[in-house]
Amino acid sequence: MLLEIRELTVRYGDVQAVHNVNLSVERGELVSIIGANGAGKTSILRSVMGLQTSTAEAMNYNGEDIRSLPPHIRAKKGLRIVPERARIFPDLTVSENLRMGAYQQPANFRERVEALYTLFPILAERSTQLGSTLSGGEQQQLAIARALVSQPELLLVDEVSMGLMPKLVTEVFSVLQSLNRDSGLTILLVEQSALLSLEISHRAYVLETGEIRLEGSAQDLRNDRRVQEAYLGM
């Protein structure tokens, strides 16, 4: 088991946003957490990355208890997050954004960047441009590439479709599927776009008002009448 979480709780003052959530991710899986806006999905990802104060009975990554570890140590151990709305460094160039993502620059940094430029050719064309000059879709690609440059073991992806045109959403989801299928990258994906998420995932969790209501294989959830009516528009 690459990631195992038991009884995760997140509070914002008197408001309990996440209620005793249990979830797991096997190495090589692409797992989605789907749910409406405000369901608590982002709070879960930020808790895993150490960016959000939370409590849990267990939060084990690669068999190690990471509850007390700060975000930069979790990053060193192979966790990376692609935050919602890209959140790149707007005053840095594409190339400089990728260098920031390396954190501790690996020996094969240059080769990694070239591989990412192959995966995201538009970034190669824009390598000397400031992040602020990129389109929304290009910024999202840069955010993903910045997270990948250090070769993470587990990629946490937060609302990657937010603010993107449908065509760009499809392209980004295709990239995530390819990274998982062809490169074996383990991905935990948080998304409002339930249909696309379930199409590329192995398993999924349905989160409602901070609680896991349903879980199972992506195919089973696609065929579940409750999911179809609530999230798939069927």
HELIX and SHEET records of a PDB file:
HELIX    1   1 LYS A   41  MET A   49  1                                   9    
HELIX    2   2 PRO A   71  LYS A   76  1                                   6    
HELIX    3   3 VAL A   94  GLY A  101  1                                   8    
HELIX    4   4 PHE A  109  LEU A  119  1                                  11    
HELIX    5   5 PRO A  121  GLU A  125  1                                   5    
HELIX    6   6 GLY A  131  THR A  133  5                                   3    
HELIX    7   7 GLY A  136  LEU A  148  1                                  13    
HELIX    8   8 PRO A  166  SER A  183  1                                  18    
HELIX    9   9 ALA A  194  ILE A  200  1                                   7    
HELIX   10  10 ALA A  218  ARG A  222  1                                   5    
HELIX   11  11 ARG A  225  TYR A  231  1                                   7    
SHEET    1   A 4 VAL A  15  VAL A  25  0                                        
SHEET    2   A 4 LEU A   3  TYR A  12 -1                                        
SHEET    3   A 4 ALA A  58  TYR A  61 -1                                        
SHEET    4   A 4 GLU A  64  ASP A  65 -1                                        
SHEET    1   B 6 LEU A  79  VAL A  82  0                                        
SHEET    2   B 6 LEU A 154  ASP A 158  1                                        
SHEET    3   B 6 THR A 186  GLU A 191  1                                        
SHEET    4   B 6 LEU A  30  ILE A  34  1                                        
SHEET    5   B 6 ARG A 203  GLU A 208  1                                        
SHEET    6   B 6 GLU A 211  SER A 217 -1                                        
END                                                                             
